């Protein structure tokens, strides 16, 4: 077995939800050799229960409580110094980030260049779009938003061009990387654990009875971050239309984030709060039962890479309605393995959901076909692809 030492820089927010970051590492390192070692730069000591290989957490001092933008910038600066120390002390071969390439990737790249190591960046989002939505929501003038986003776009391009390898799990971003001249890039689709995510109707019925008291209620499900880019308000407005047409439908929202309070207030304003359940964060290992409780899974995002939640819903035999953005059309073939609608269109979203709720034969046909398609995206296939990339970088470093 080959010993490979990796160093990853993590977002301080992930300390609040280590299960989510553990799942992302599993996607990348599930095929790692037993002797592989991961060194994780973090804001506080985090313990993972099912990490794919041996790991050590290195805490960035003075950064356990990050509330302001200035404190987060301090974390990134100190993470560079901690990273330099870790690489030299433990003879790390490769630095990488599993997300947040615009800022975490910058730290990993700086450490790699200052120590002569290889750097791999994982692109799983459009950080400039997320930044634009954040700044607009904060009420900044449009010219200032444009100025900041233009600078962020130039910084992103500089980071990607200087990395030794770039990986993305979305075909949309892969095409974008090729368009801007990033030739050292790979497309590695996310995988789904088919042994865990599968049809379990009995478990779904038991959970529905426990939560709703009536197993005959119809459930529309959303799973994911509550952030502006996920556009949950459009789903809430679509659900108001559904609620006016059917009195047996319930919306279940799983996840947390910066938009949670806003969405709760909107549900009250729309008069649907008694039929919307905000369940907050649910550990990943418990999600299969919630998917099996659902009649329709909905993802109303404004931008989306290769979606974990779409694959998980498909694997559990739940028909999907998603917006026709990013990589969603690669997973969902409209009318065949689900329905696609334009973003920010509540009525179109409501019509697609209603079609599946009203026609059980159609819903079952679409769900069965989607489950066959998603079987090609096994989590171990993506793990093997990442293993080959890490080994390739290690060989090139030597």
Order of alpha helices (4+ residues) and beta strands (2+ residues): beta-alpha-beta-beta-alpha-beta-alpha-beta-alpha-alpha-beta-alpha-beta-alpha-beta-alpha-beta-alpha-beta-alpha-beta-alpha-beta-alpha-beta-alpha-alpha-alpha
